Amino acid sequence: MVLVLIILGMVALFYLLFALAYVLEPLVGGLMASFAIIAGINVLLIALVIIFRKQLIISPMVNFLANLFLTDSNK
């Protein structure tokens, strides 16, 4: 279920960024410039996820798995 939500979120983000590129077109003076801005935003987001992957991905996953396996199921 979580994987489906992640995929749907990525698809929604993809379409929203395309829409944002077309909205930015008149403001920046061209479609290519607006897509370049959107590409820069994507690169920035990817860099932030890579830099903070321990806090965003690894630690929550380890905590979840530890709680899953180490909680007392007899209660």
Backbone as CSV, one residue per row, in Angstrom:
resi,resn,N_x,N_y,N_z,CA_x,CA_y,CA_z,C_x,C_y,C_z
1,MET,0.816,-1.199,0.000,0.000,0.000,0.000,0.858,1.260,0.000
2,VAL,1.936,1.221,0.787,2.817,2.379,0.873,3.506,2.626,-0.468
3,LEU,3.902,1.547,-1.128,4.557,1.677,-2.430,3.622,2.317,-3.456
4,VAL,2.364,1.952,-3.429,1.379,2.536,-4.343,1.239,4.035,-4.074
5,LEU,1.203,4.431,-2.805,1.094,5.844,-2.465,2.334,6.617,-2.887
6,ILE,3.498,6.013,-2.761,4.736,6.667,-3.186,4.723,6.873,-4.699
7,ILE,4.316,5.865,-5.441,4.265,5.972,-6.898,3.243,7.018,-7.322
8,LEU,2.072,7.030,-6.702,1.062,8.038,-7.028,1.551,9.442,-6.690
9,GLY,2.244,9.579,-5.588,2.811,10.879,-5.223,3.853,11.352,-6.215
10,MET,4.679,10.433,-6.711,5.685,10.800,-7.705,5.039,11.219,-9.018
11,VAL,3.988,10.517,-9.422,3.279,10.878,-10.654,2.614,12.243,-10.493
12,ALA,2.000,12.487,-9.346,1.363,13.788,-9.102,2.407,14.902,-9.107
13,LEU,3.558,14.670,-8.498,4.621,15.671,-8.494,5.116,15.947,-9.910
14,PHE,5.228,14.891,-10.712,5.657,15.039,-12.104,4.708,15.972,-12.857
15,TYR,3.408,15.735,-12.756,2.437,16.563,-13.471,2.360,17.980,-12.902
16,LEU,2.497,18.109,-11.594,2.477,19.446,-11.002,3.687,20.270,-11.433
17,LEU,4.837,19.624,-11.554,6.025,20.349,-12.005,5.913,20.743,-13.478
18,PHE,5.279,19.906,-14.294,5.027,20.293,-15.679,4.096,21.499,-15.726
19,ALA,3.059,21.476,-14.919,2.129,22.607,-14.880,2.841,23.871,-14.398
20,LEU,3.698,23.733,-13.412,4.450,24.885,-12.920,5.369,25.451,-13.993
21,ALA,5.955,24.579,-14.809,6.819,25.047,-15.895,6.018,25.887,-16.884
22,TYR,4.805,25.471,-17.205,3.982,26.246,-18.139,3.462,27.528,-17.502
23,VAL,3.269,27.530,-16.184,2.857,28.751,-15.495,4.013,29.745,-15.453
24,LEU,5.228,29.253,-15.273,6.399,30.129,-15.209,6.816,30.692,-16.565
25,GLU,6.348,30.073,-17.642,6.786,30.482,-18.990,6.620,31.977,-19.255
26,PRO,5.450,32.568,-19.024,5.343,34.006,-19.305,6.163,34.870,-18.342
27,LEU,6.438,34.355,-17.159,7.158,35.151,-16.165,8.658,35.202,-16.434
28,VAL,9.222,34.111,-16.984,10.668,34.072,-17.208,11.037,34.318,-18.662
29,GLY,10.083,34.339,-19.541,10.350,34.702,-20.912,10.514,33.565,-21.892
30,GLY,10.339,32.352,-21.456,10.451,31.244,-22.397,10.214,29.913,-21.730
31,LEU,9.810,28.970,-22.556,9.512,27.634,-22.043,10.789,26.915,-21.618
32,MET,11.864,27.114,-22.372,13.108,26.430,-22.045,13.662,26.923,-20.708
33,ALA,13.550,28.206,-20.442,14.023,28.746,-19.167,13.182,28.226,-18.008
34,SER,11.885,28.118,-18.211,11.041,27.623,-17.121,11.308,26.141,-16.844
35,PHE,11.557,25.354,-17.898,11.909,23.947,-17.671,13.285,23.833,-17.019
36,ALA,14.189,24.764,-17.311,15.495,24.758,-16.650,15.350,25.059,-15.164
37,ILE,14.465,25.963,-14.814,14.203,26.267,-13.402,13.626,25.040,-12.704
38,ILE,12.684,24.376,-13.342,12.079,23.175,-12.767,13.130,22.072,-12.621
39,ALA,14.019,21.941,-13.610,15.092,20.941,-13.509,16.009,21.267,-12.336
40,GLY,16.292,22.546,-12.129,17.093,22.951,-10.973,16.419,22.618,-9.654
41,ILE,15.104,22.803,-9.594,14.348,22.444,-8.386,14.432,20.938,-8.146
42,ASN,14.305,20.150,-9.227,14.403,18.691,-9.085,15.778,18.267,-8.608
43,VAL,16.813,18.864,-9.159,18.180,18.533,-8.738,18.385,18.913,-7.278
44,LEU,17.863,20.047,-6.866,17.966,20.469,-5.474,17.246,19.500,-4.541
45,LEU,16.037,19.068,-4.918,15.296,18.107,-4.095,16.031,16.779,-3.978
46,ILE,16.584,16.304,-5.092,17.327,15.039,-5.068,18.568,15.179,-4.198
47,ALA,19.271,16.302,-4.319,20.460,16.520,-3.500,20.112,16.557,-2.016
48,LEU,18.998,17.215,-1.668,18.590,17.267,-0.258,18.233,15.888,0.279
49,VAL,17.565,15.077,-0.525,17.226,13.719,-0.087,18.490,12.887,0.090
50,ILE,19.458,13.044,-0.815,20.710,12.294,-0.691,21.500,12.749,0.530
51,ILE,21.561,14.066,0.759,22.315,14.580,1.900,21.687,14.150,3.217
52,PHE,20.370,14.218,3.316,19.675,13.904,4.559,19.023,12.533,4.539
53,ARG,19.570,11.589,3.767,18.938,10.276,3.642,18.945,9.511,4.960
54,LYS,19.957,9.727,5.794,19.988,9.011,7.065,18.823,9.452,7.951
55,GLN,18.593,10.756,8.032,17.506,11.258,8.873,16.142,11.007,8.256
56,LEU,16.049,11.052,6.934,14.751,10.930,6.277,14.330,9.499,6.004
57,ILE,15.283,8.614,5.708,14.938,7.276,5.240,15.445,6.199,6.178
58,ILE,16.736,6.202,6.443,17.349,5.075,7.149,16.901,5.003,8.598
59,SER,17.000,6.099,9.341,16.629,6.073,10.760,15.163,5.710,10.991
60,PRO,14.202,6.319,10.270,12.813,5.903,10.476,12.564,4.435,10.130
61,MET,13.240,3.929,9.107,13.057,2.529,8.729,13.623,1.595,9.798
62,VAL,14.794,1.939,10.316,15.396,1.128,11.371,14.522,1.157,12.622
63,ASN,14.020,2.328,12.983,13.143,2.421,14.158,11.870,1.610,13.969
64,PHE,11.278,1.669,12.798,10.065,0.907,12.525,10.324,-0.589,12.636
65,LEU,11.394,-1.047,12.001,11.700,-2.477,12.045,12.068,-2.931,13.453
66,ALA,12.798,-2.100,14.182,13.151,-2.458,15.556,11.897,-2.562,16.414
67,ASN,10.990,-1.610,16.289,9.743,-1.666,17.052,8.884,-2.854,16.626
68,LEU,8.924,-3.188,15.364,8.134,-4.296,14.846,8.605,-5.626,15.432
69,PHE,9.917,-5.805,15.486,10.454,-7.083,15.940,10.710,-7.149,17.445
70,LEU,10.867,-6.010,18.098,11.241,-6.029,19.505,10.091,-5.752,20.462
71,THR,8.895,-5.463,19.968,7.776,-5.243,20.869,7.233,-6.594,21.326
72,ASP,6.700,-6.577,22.521,6.156,-7.806,23.100,4.765,-8.061,22.527
73,SER,4.618,-9.142,21.823,3.324,-9.449,21.194,2.376,-10.203,22.121
74,ASN,2.819,-10.520,23.329,1.986,-11.253,24.287,1.027,-10.337,25.034
75,LYS,1.162,-9.068,24.928,0.294,-8.141,25.678,-1.077,-8.040,25.076
